[in-house]
Structures are given as C-alpha cells and as structure tokens.
Amino acid sequence: MIPIVQFDPASLAIFAETSTVSIDEEVTRLITATISGDRAAVIDNFQLLAGRANNGRALQLTSAFLHEKRHFHDFIATTYGAYRFRQFQEVYANLPAIFRAGRTVGELHLPLEVILDPVRRRVLGIDEPPAELHAIAVALAKRRREIERDREPFSSRLGTFEIGGEAQLEALAFTAQSRFVSHFGGVAAHDSFVDHVFDREQFQAKYGALVNLGVAAGIVPIRQLDGLPGRDDGVTHRAHVDGALLECAIFAALQADYLPNERAVPAGVVASSRPAERFAAIAMHLAQEHKTLCEKIDGMNWDDCWEAVDETCAKVFGFRIHEQIARDIEHNEAMLAKFRQTGNEVVIGVSEDFIELRKTMYERLEKTPARVASTEYFALSVGADVDPMVVWASSRGELGDAPEGFTRLMAYDTSTEGGQTRPWRKWWWAATARQPASAGAADAMRFVRPHLFYPVIDSYAPAAKLMLNGRKVRTLVGPELLFAEQGLAAKVGVTLRFFPGFEFPDDEIPEAMLRFMRMGGDLICDYTSRPIPQGEATVLTPWALRRYPELARYTIEHLGGHDVAYHTFVRDWTPWAVSAEMMETLRPLMRRQRPLGAFREDPLFKQQS
C-alpha cells in the first residue's frame, strides 16, 4: 500500500505525503481548507470539484484529511486512544534506560521482546539481558499482547471481522468522512467517492463491519427509500441507515476501563478493559432495554441516543461515560508524576500538553456531548474544534531548504562538506508549519508547545517503533526508520540487530495500486522511460532497492554513477515501476541481501568526490 495521509499514534501528528499522487490546485485548496477547518472555503471548493471526471479520487484524498483529523480527536476524547498513546509515552520515558543497557552489552536486539524468548536468544547468540532491559521488554510485550487481543477477529453469521478499539476508531472516522462528502457534495459526490475506492471488498470489510453488526444486533434501524434517481438504470433502491445510536455506542465502548482492579466491582456490573467487550455489552443492553428507540425508523434524536447509551454504561459498567474518562485522566496524571522524575523536558512537556487537551475535551463533553461524540457535528464543522499538527512529507526528498514558515523535521545536508558547495547534497523529507493551521473555531484544541513534539516526530517516535516492532512497521516517511537507526548509532553508540522477520516492513505494492495513485495515466518504466502495458509492471519498493546491494549499485550506475546519482538514490524513497523486459535484467541482481545501514559509511556505496 502507498499511504497518502496517515495519523501517527506515536506522535499524534498527521503525516501527509502528496509527492506520489498527482493533484491540482483545486484539490490542494480543498485539502488546505479541510485541514484548517475553514467551512466556507470547503463549501466553495466542493462546488469547483462538482462534475469533474476524476472527482471521486479527489474526494477520496481530500476527505481522508478529515478522517485523520477525527483520529486525532478520538485519541484525545477516548480512553482507548489515550491508552494507545501511553504505549509510546512509556517507551519514550524508558529510552535512556534502554540505551544504557544497550551500551553495556554493545548492541540491542529488536524488537526488544525477542530477548524474552530463550529459543530466540539461543538462535541470535544473545546472553541473558540486563535486569533493567528485561523488565522493560516484559512491559512492552504485555502492551503488544493487549493490543493484539483487542484486534482478534470476531466470528459471526455475518462473517469474520474486527470489532475492537482499532476497528471502532476507524468506524467513527469513516462515518465522519462519509458525512463530510455527503453534506458538502451531495448524493452524486458520495456515489463517486464510493465508486473510486481502490479495493471495494477490503473497504466494506474495514468500514462496514460494525454497521452490519449494529443492524444484526437491532440497534441500527433501516428505512427503505424507493424511486430515487439512479446512476445506471434510472432508478436506484436506496436505504437510509440511521447510525446515531450506533455511533454513541461505539464512542462509549472506546471509553475502556484500564483500571478494573483498582475498584470493587458491584454485583451485576461488568469490569471490562476492552472496547470489543464493552461494545457487545452495550449493544445487547440497548436492544433489550431500549427497544422503542432501536426500532425508530423515522429519525433518531441524537440526544436521546446519547442518554440511552450513557444510562446503559452506568448500569452495565458502574460509570457514566464522562466518569470513565475522568478516571482515565487521573491515570494519565499519575503517569506524568513518574515522568517528572526522569527530568526529560520533552517527555514531561508532551504529557502535560496531552493531558490539558484531554481535560478540555472532557469539559466540552460534559456540557455538550454532541460537540465531542457526534460524527455529524464533526463533519459539518469540518473538525474545526481540533487543530492537529500536520507534517508535510516528500518521499522523493525536496532539494534545498524547507519552505518559508516551516520547520524541517527530517532532512539531510552535507552540501558544504570539505569546503565545497554541492547543492544536490541538501534536501528535506518532512517539515511542519510553525503557525497553527486552524481557520475554524477560535478555541480549537492544539498543543500549547508544538516545538516539544518536533523531537518526538523525528527521533523519539521512530526509535520507539524500532523497539516495539523492528523495521516491520508501515511508515509514511520512507527513510524514517533508517534516519532513527543512524541517529542512534551516531549519538548513542548502540548497534542495532534485527531478529529475522523484523528486518524489513511488509512493503509490497501491486501494480494496480500504483496505477490508481497515478490517476489512470500511463505507467512509465523508471529504468527505460517507456510505457508499461497493463499487467506487466513490477513495483520495486524503496526497501527492495536498498536491501539488494547489486540492485542498488546498478540503479546508481543507471542514474549516472557519479556523486549526484548516489545522492539522488539516497534521497528518493518513492517506488519504481519496472517493465517485464527490464525485470529480466534486474532479477539476477536481487539474490544477495544485506543488512541495512548508513549508506555513507557503507564501502559498497562510498562515492569519490
């Protein structure tokens, strides 16, 4: 897959990569308006997109920014989101101890969890780890197992799908995205939006599962709407699905109780720490105790739905929704007290800013629940209540300095090395605006000290991902993990070793995906510059280009074999399209792999000035 816009739970930032897709000025303006929450500009730019031949793909791209903004919103508004971020906060706080232990033995084996398995240690020749490192690995493994358990597929007569926290977050974000397109673009725009999904089956499985489950559970009423204008035969039979009660149930299910053992559980009250269990319990209670509301096909009142779900939570779990959030914020504050002992300004400041946003969200929920929980409110307001940090990324690398008003976060510069000037040795991969983007609500929630998140984005978060999953993690900024590895090697003096299976990400890209991202245009072979017939392209990922030394050498020679060619290769992390004919030449070069490292220190790629 090729992610274009992605919320990063490790840094709470939204990463946007637009160098791999063709977009025009109109689409760019709509993206900008969506990010900033400028409702008037969104209305104007939706009108400009109407009737365009490729407006479905344009709507997919622009509405994705609202989707990711909703993820930022829900990481602040729900205890499950806070739990996910705490996973990374704990790694950040423990990084000095991890590096200290690594220096003691001279290296770190990743992911850290592998050191807990005596068989894996024997395979890798690892000695018994220091006690401090062992304790950290145990904590990280426990977190991973909890998240994996949350994502276990649920089997039903409707099929097998996820209903855990991740699936619930996606359901709320997609509902907001769908409402956004429907409200500002109308039925025709929404039809085009759905028609231009890359993988319809995967799309339905990911975003339709909870709706289907809600219908089966009896908490999502359906009303048939006949005789509407159709796209094909002139008449389309449509159904109006009222998801108000469902989204209230999902929002409540995401307020998982991660402190069940810290209170006495009254008889008849469920102590659940998992969103899937909470959702099932809420849905069952609603179907049994609020039958009239569940069967209301002439339009549900959102406030009635909220009150029914809130009352259900009090009866089933012992706490109303806002009470559960308040308890979890207290847990966040207890963690902050421990972080203060580290003296780490970044970890402390990021935690303080996060807690303040959670408190603000809590206050708004108490006063006006719909302002926080309703996806319709979020969509119609263009998410104006939140102003997340947006990181603009370019996998191909942009030569020179970051644009005026931006701070570069991931960059490379040896342009003046040796007293010479070589402009091709200076570029940036990621940058963020210094000023808030919000043009919406005056009190939009944003971090008070965004500068403290800069080192999280370019250093702490990539390092934490390596500790948790090795390189087997999908990232939007291509060189992010290598960037972290090189930094650790240079600054900390720790050699990183990766357990087999965690050396490289799952980064296979089908030809159809690359054609989809190129908006249906010709796919040109990056080696021969000739068009590739349909079905004959192989996509070489940036990882593939770097893991095979002979392929890398050949590619550099193809680019010219000089210093400019070498640095062009290091800079560009976009996928390469290759014709079938060209693959016959390249395939023999893809036999011997090598561990990834810092290219400038690798004799294989060392270039003469």
C-alpha positions in Angstrom: 0.0 0.0 0.0 1.0 3.6 -0.5 -0.3 5.8 2.3 -1.1 9.4 1.3 -2.3 10.8 4.6 -1.9 9.0 7.9 -2.4 9.7 11.6 0.6 8.6 13.6 -0.4 7.3 17.1 3.2 7.7 18.3 3.4 11.4 17.8 -0.3 12.4 17.4 0.7 14.2 14.2 -1.0 13.8 10.8 1.5 12.9 8.0 0.6 14.0 4.5 2.6 12.6 1.5 1.5 14.1 -1.8 4.6 13.6 -3.9 3.4 10.1 -5.0 0.0 11.3 -6.4 -1.0 13.8 -9.0 -3.1 16.7 -7.5 -4.0 20.0 -9.0 -4.6 23.5 -7.5 -8.3 22.9 -6.8 -7.7 19.7 -4.9 -4.9 21.4 -3.0 -7.2 24.3 -1.9 -9.8 21.8 -0.7 -7.2 19.9 1.3 -5.9 23.2 2.9 -9.5 24.2 3.8 -10.2 20.8 5.3 -7.1 20.8 7.4 -7.7 24.3 8.7 -11.4 23.7 9.4 -12.4 26.5 7.1 -16.1 25.7 6.4 -16.7 28.5 3.9 -13.7 27.6 1.9 -14.7 23.9 1.9 -18.2 24.8 0.5 -16.6 26.9 -2.3 -14.1 24.3 -3.3 -16.6 21.4 -3.2 -18.6 23.4 -5.8 -15.5 23.6 -8.0 -15.0 19.9 -7.9 -18.5 19.1 -8.9 -18.8 17.3 -12.3 -15.0 16.7 -12.7 -14.2 13.4 -14.3 -11.8 12.4 -11.5 -13.7 14.0 -8.6 -14.1 10.6 -6.9 -10.4 10.2 -6.4 -10.1 13.9 -5.5 -12.8 13.4 -2.8 -11.1 10.3 -1.5 -7.9 12.2 -1.0 -9.3 15.4 0.5 -11.9 13.7 2.8 -9.1 11.5 4.1 -7.7 14.5 5.9 -11.0 14.9 7.8 -10.8 11.1 8.5 -7.3 11.5 10.1 -8.4 14.7 12.0 -11.1 12.5 13.6 -8.5 10.0 14.7 -6.6 12.9 16.4 -9.8 14.0 18.0 -10.6 10.5 19.3 -7.1 9.8 20.7 -7.9 12.8 23.0 -11.5 12.1 23.6 -11.4 8.3 24.4 -9.6 6.2 27.0 -8.6 3.7 24.3 -6.9 6.4 22.3 -5.1 7.6 25.4 -4.1 4.0 26.1 -2.5 3.7 22.7 -0.5 6.9 23.1 0.6 5.9 26.6 2.2 2.8 25.0 4.6 5.1 23.2 5.0 7.6 26.1 6.3 4.7 28.3 8.9 3.8 25.6 10.0 7.5 25.4 10.5 7.7 29.1 12.5 4.4 29.1 14.7 5.1 26.1 17.6 6.3 28.2 17.5 3.1 30.3 17.2 1.0 27.1 20.2 2.7 25.5 22.2 2.4 28.8 21.6 -1.3 28.8 22.5 -1.5 25.1 25.8 0.2 25.7 26.5 -2.2 28.5 26.3 -5.2 26.1 27.3 -3.3 22.9 24.1 -3.9 21.0 20.3 -4.1 21.1 18.3 -6.9 19.5 15.0 -5.7 18.1 12.2 -5.8 18.7 13.1 -5.9 22.4 10.6 -8.6 23.0 12.8 -11.2 21.3 15.1 -11.2 24.3 12.4 -12.7 26.5 12.4 -15.9 24.5 15.3 -18.3 25.4 15.0 -20.0 22.0 15.3 -16.7 20.1 18.2 -15.7 22.3 19.9 -19.0 21.5 19.4 -18.5 17.8 20.8 -15.0 17.9 23.5 -15.8 20.4 22.3 -13.3 22.9 23.4 -13.5 26.5 20.9 -13.1 29.4 19.8 -9.5 29.2 20.4 -7.0 32.0 17.6 -7.0 34.5 16.5 -3.4 33.7 16.2 -4.2 30.0 14.4 -7.4 30.7 11.8 -5.6 32.8 11.2 -3.0 30.0 10.8 -5.8 27.5 8.2 -7.5 29.7 6.2 -4.3 29.9 6.3 -3.7 26.2 5.3 -7.3 25.4 2.3 -7.1 27.7 1.1 -3.9 25.9 1.6 -5.6 22.5 -0.4 -8.6 23.6 -3.2 -6.4 24.9 -3.4 -4.6 21.5 -3.3 -7.9 19.6 -6.1 -9.3 21.7 -8.2 -6.2 21.0 -7.7 -6.9 17.3 -8.6 -10.5 17.4 -11.2 -11.3 14.7 -14.8 -11.8 15.8 -16.7 -14.7 14.1 -20.4 -14.3 13.5 -23.1 -15.4 11.0 -22.2 -12.2 9.1 -18.6 -13.2 8.6 -15.3 -12.7 10.5 -14.2 -9.1 11.3 -12.7 -6.9 13.9 -14.8 -5.0 16.4 -12.1 -3.9 18.8 -10.7 -0.4 19.5 -8.9 0.0 16.2 -12.0 -1.0 14.3 -14.2 1.3 16.3 -11.8 4.2 15.8 -11.9 3.5 12.0 -15.7 3.3 12.1 -16.1 6.8 13.7 -13.5 8.3 11.4 -15.1 6.9 8.3 -18.6 7.9 9.3 -17.4 11.4 9.8 -15.6 11.2 6.4 -18.7 9.9 4.6 -21.0 12.5 6.2 -18.5 15.2 5.2 -18.7 14.2 1.5 -22.5 13.8 1.5 -23.2 17.1 3.3 -20.9 19.3 1.2 -21.1 17.4 -2.1 -24.5 15.7 -2.1 -25.6 12.2 -3.2 -23.7 12.3 -6.5 -20.4 13.2 -4.9 -20.8 10.5 -2.3 -21.6 7.9 -5.1 -18.5 9.0 -6.9 -16.5 8.9 -3.6 -17.5 5.2 -3.1 -17.1 4.2 -6.7 -13.4 5.3 -6.7 -12.4 3.1 -3.7 -9.3 1.1 -4.7 -10.4 -2.2 -3.1 -14.2 -2.4 -2.6 -14.1 -5.7 -0.7 -11.5 -4.6 1.7 -13.2 -1.2 2.1 -16.5 -2.9 3.0 -14.8 -5.3 5.4 -13.0 -2.4 7.2 -15.7 0.2 7.4 -19.0 -1.7 7.0 -18.5 -4.5 9.6 -19.7 -2.5 12.6 -22.7 -1.1 10.8 -23.7 -4.6 9.7 -23.2 -5.9 13.2 -25.3 -3.0 14.6 -28.1 -3.9 12.1 -27.9 -7.5 13.2 -27.9 -6.5 16.9 -31.0 -4.4 16.3 -29.6 -1.0 17.2 -29.4 0.4 13.7 -32.8 0.9 12.1 -33.1 0.9 8.3 -35.7 2.7 6.2 -36.2 1.9 2.5 -36.1 4.9 0.2 -37.5 3.9 -3.2 -37.6 5.7 -6.6 -34.5 7.9 -6.2 -32.6 8.8 -9.4 -30.1 6.1 -10.2 -26.7 6.1 -11.9 -27.3 3.1 -14.2 -30.9 2.0 -14.8 -32.6 5.3 -13.9 -34.0 4.1 -10.6 -32.0 3.0 -7.5 -33.5 1.5 -4.4 -31.6 3.0 -1.5 -31.9 2.5 2.2 -31.5 5.2 4.9 -29.4 3.7 7.7 -29.7 5.7 11.0 -26.4 5.3 12.8 -26.9 7.8 15.7 -27.4 5.1 18.3 -24.5 3.0 16.9 -22.0 5.9 17.0 -22.9 6.7 20.5 -22.4 3.1 21.5 -19.0 3.0 19.7 -17.9 6.2 21.4 -18.9 4.7 24.8 -17.2 1.4 24.0 -14.0 3.3 23.4 -14.0 4.5 27.0 -12.4 1.3 28.1 -11.7 0.7 31.7 -8.0 0.1 32.1 -8.1 0.2 35.9 -10.6 -2.6 36.6 -8.6 -4.0 39.5 -8.5 -0.7 41.3 -12.1 -0.6 42.4 -14.6 -3.0 44.0 -17.0 -4.3 41.3 -20.6 -4.3 42.5 -22.7 -7.3 41.8 -24.1 -7.3 38.2 -21.5 -4.7 36.9 -19.1 -5.7 34.2 -15.4 -4.9 34.6 -14.1 -4.7 31.1 -10.9 -3.3 29.8 -11.5 -4.0 26.1 -13.6 -2.0 23.6 -14.9 -5.1 21.9 -16.4 -6.5 25.1 -17.8 -3.1 26.0 -19.5 -2.7 22.6 -21.1 -6.2 22.8 -22.4 -5.5 26.3 -23.8 -2.0 25.3 -25.4 -3.3 22.2 -27.1 -6.2 24.0 -28.5 -4.0 26.8 -29.7 -1.4 24.3 -31.5 -4.0 22.2 -33.2 -5.4 25.3 -34.0 -2.3 27.4 -34.5 0.4 24.7 -36.5 -1.4 22.0 -38.6 1.6 21.1 -35.6 3.7 20.4 -33.8 0.9 18.5 -36.8 0.5 16.2 -37.3 4.2 15.5 -37.1 4.3 11.7 -38.5 7.9 11.3 -35.3 9.5 12.6 -33.5 9.2 15.9 -32.8 12.1 18.1 -29.1 12.2 18.8 -29.5 13.4 22.4 -32.0 10.6 23.2 -29.4 8.1 21.8 -26.7 9.6 24.0 -28.8 9.5 27.1 -29.7 5.8 26.5 -26.1 4.8 26.0 -24.9 6.9 28.9 -27.5 5.3 31.2 -26.5 1.8 29.8 -22.9 2.4 30.7 -23.9 3.4 34.3 -25.9 0.2 34.7 -23.6 -2.2 32.9 -20.1 -0.8 33.9 -20.8 1.2 37.0 -19.7 4.5 35.5 -21.2 7.0 33.1 -19.1 7.9 30.0 -17.6 11.1 31.3 -16.9 9.5 34.7 -14.8 6.8 33.0 -12.9 9.5 31.1 -12.2 11.4 34.3 -10.8 8.3 36.0 -8.5 7.7 33.0 -7.3 11.3 33.0 -6.3 10.7 36.7 -4.3 7.7 35.5 -2.6 9.9 32.9 -1.7 12.4 35.7 -0.2 9.6 37.8 2.0 8.6 34.9 3.0 12.2 34.5 4.2 12.3 38.1 6.5 9.4 37.3 7.7 11.1 34.1 8.7 14.2 36.1 11.2 12.1 37.9 13.1 11.5 34.6 13.8 15.2 34.2 13.2 14.8 30.4 11.7 18.1 29.2 10.3 16.5 26.0 8.5 13.6 27.7 7.2 15.8 30.5 6.0 18.6 28.2 4.4 16.3 25.7 2.5 14.6 28.5 1.4 17.8 30.0 0.0 19.1 26.7 -1.8 15.9 26.1 -3.4 15.9 29.5 -4.6 19.5 29.1 -6.2 18.7 25.8 -8.0 15.7 27.4 -9.3 17.9 30.2 -10.6 20.4 27.7 -12.3 17.7 25.7 -13.8 16.3 28.9 -15.3 19.7 29.8 -16.9 20.0 26.4 -18.3 16.5 26.6 -19.9 17.3 29.9 -21.5 20.5 28.6 -22.4 19.5 25.0 -21.9 15.7 24.3 -22.8 16.1 20.6 -19.9 18.6 20.1 -17.5 15.8 21.1 -19.1 12.5 20.2 -21.3 13.2 17.1 -19.7 12.5 13.8 -22.3 14.7 12.1 -21.2 17.7 14.2 -17.6 16.9 13.4 -18.2 16.6 9.6 -20.4 19.7 9.3 -17.9 21.8 11.3 -15.0 20.4 9.2 -13.4 19.3 12.5 -12.9 22.9 13.4 -12.6 22.1 17.1 -9.3 20.4 16.7 -6.1 21.7 15.1 -3.6 18.8 14.9 0.0 19.2 13.8 0.4 18.3 10.1 3.7 17.1 8.9 4.2 17.5 5.1 6.3 14.7 3.8 8.0 14.1 0.5 9.4 10.6 0.0 11.4 11.7 -3.0 13.1 14.4 -0.9 12.8 18.1 -1.7 16.1 19.8 -2.6 17.1 22.9 -0.6 15.6 24.4 2.5 12.1 23.8 3.7 9.5 26.4 2.6 9.4 29.7 4.5 7.3 29.4 7.7 8.1 25.7 8.0 10.4 23.8 10.3 12.2 20.9 8.8 12.0 17.7 10.8 13.8 15.1 8.7 16.5 16.3 6.4 20.0 15.7 5.1 22.7 18.2 4.5 26.4 17.7 3.5 26.3 20.4 0.9 29.3 22.3 2.2 31.3 19.3 3.4 35.0 19.6 2.6 34.7 23.3 1.9 32.9 22.7 -1.4 29.3 23.6 -2.4 27.2 20.7 -3.6 23.5 21.7 -3.6 22.4 18.2 -4.6 23.5 17.0 -1.1 20.9 19.1 0.7 17.2 18.2 1.0 14.3 17.6 3.4 11.9 14.7 3.7 9.5 16.2 6.3 8.5 19.7 7.6 5.7 21.3 9.5 4.2 24.8 9.6 5.3 26.9 12.6 1.9 28.6 12.9 -1.4 26.9 13.7 -3.5 26.0 10.6 -6.9 26.4 12.1 -9.3 28.8 10.5 -12.3 27.3 12.3 -13.2 27.6 16.0 -11.3 30.3 17.9 -10.8 27.8 20.7 -9.7 24.9 18.5 -7.7 22.4 20.5 -4.0 22.4 19.7 -0.8 21.7 21.6 0.5 24.7 23.5 4.1 23.8 22.9 4.3 22.2 19.5 8.1 22.6 19.4 8.3 19.8 22.0 6.7 17.4 19.5 9.4 18.0 16.9 11.9 15.7 18.6 9.1 13.2 19.2 8.4 13.1 15.4 11.9 12.9 14.1 13.6 11.0 17.0 11.6 9.5 19.8 8.7 8.1 17.7 10.9 6.3 15.1 13.2 4.9 17.9 10.1 3.6 19.8 8.8 1.9 16.7 12.1 0.1 16.3 12.0 -1.0 19.9 8.4 -2.3 19.5 8.4 -3.8 16.0 11.9 -3.6 14.5 11.6 -2.4 10.9 8.4 -4.4 10.4 6.1 -1.3 10.6 4.4 0.8 7.9 5.7 4.3 7.8 4.7 7.2 5.6 8.1 9.0 5.6 10.2 6.4 3.8 13.6 6.9 5.5 12.1 7.5 9.0 13.4 4.2 10.4 16.9 4.4 8.8 17.0 8.0 10.0 16.5 6.8 13.6 19.0 4.0 13.2 21.7 6.3 12.0 21.0 8.7 14.8 21.2 6.0 17.4 24.4 4.7 16.1 26.0 8.2 16.0 24.6 9.7 19.2 24.1 6.7 21.4 26.8 4.3 20.1 24.5 1.3 20.1 24.5 -1.3 17.3 21.0 -2.5 16.3 20.4 -6.1 15.4 17.1 -7.3 14.0 15.5 -10.7 14.5 14.7 -12.5 11.2 11.2 -11.5 10.2 11.5 -8.0 11.6 14.3 -6.7 9.3 12.0 -5.2 6.7 8.5 -3.9 6.5 5.7 -5.6 4.7 6.0 -3.2 1.8 4.7 -5.0 -1.3 2.8 -2.7 -3.7 0.6 -4.1 -6.5 0.8 -2.6 -10.0 -2.9 -1.7 -9.8 -2.3 0.4 -6.7 0.5 2.4 -8.4 -1.8 3.0 -11.5 -4.6 4.0 -9.2 -2.4 6.6 -7.5 -1.2 7.9 -10.9 -4.8 8.8 -11.6 -5.1 6.4 -14.5 -2.3 7.8 -16.6 0.4 5.7 -18.3 2.8 3.8 -16.1 6.3 4.6 -17.3 9.3 2.3 -16.6 11.7 4.2 -14.3 14.7 2.5 -16.0 13.7 2.6 -19.7 11.3 5.6 -19.7 8.9 3.6 -21.8 5.2 3.0 -21.1 4.4 -0.4 -19.5 1.4 -2.4 -20.8 -1.4 -3.2 -18.3 -0.5 -6.2 -16.2 3.2 -6.2 -17.0 4.6 -3.9 -14.3 6.6 -4.9 -11.2 6.8 -2.3 -8.5 10.2 -2.1 -6.7 9.7 -0.6 -3.2 12.3 1.7 -1.8 13.2 -1.1 0.7 13.8 -3.5 -2.1 16.1 -1.1 -3.9 18.2 -0.8 -0.7 18.2 -4.4 0.6 19.9 -5.9 -2.5 23.4 -4.3 -2.9 23.9 -5.3 -6.6 20.5 -3.8 -7.5 21.4 -0.6 -5.6 24.7 -0.4 -7.4 23.1 -1.0 -10.8 20.5 1.7 -10.1 23.1 4.2 -9.1 25.1 3.5 -12.3 21.8 3.8 -14.2 21.4 7.3 -12.7 24.9 8.3 -13.9 27.3 6.6 -11.4 28.6 10.0 -10.0 28.1 11.8 -6.7 24.8 13.4 -7.9 23.5 9.9 -8.8 24.5 8.5 -5.5 22.8 11.2 -3.5 19.7 11.1 -5.8 19.4 7.4 -4.9 19.8 8.1 -1.1 17.3 10.9 -1.3 14.5 9.3 -3.3 12.2 6.9 -1.4 9.4 6.5 -3.9 8.6 3.2 -5.6 10.0 2.4 -9.0 7.8 0.9 -11.8 9.7 -1.7 -13.9 8.7 -3.3 -17.2 8.7 -7.1 -17.6 11.6 -6.8 -20.0 13.7 -4.8 -17.6 13.0 -7.2 -14.7 14.8 -9.9 -16.7 17.9 -7.8 -16.2 17.2 -6.8 -12.6 16.1 -10.2 -11.2 19.6 -11.7 -11.1 20.7 -8.7 -9.0 18.2 -9.5 -6.3 19.7 -12.6 -4.9 22.1 -11.5 -2.2 20.6 -9.3 0.6 22.4 -7.2 3.2 21.5 -5.6 6.5 20.6 -2.0 6.1 22.9 0.6 7.4 24.1 4.1 6.9 24.8 4.4 3.2 27.6 7.0 3.6 29.5 4.6 5.8 29.0 1.6 3.6 32.1 0.9 1.4 29.8 -0.6 -1.2 28.3 2.8 -1.9 31.1 5.1 -0.9 31.5 7.7 -3.8 34.5 9.7 -4.8 34.0 13.4 -4.5 
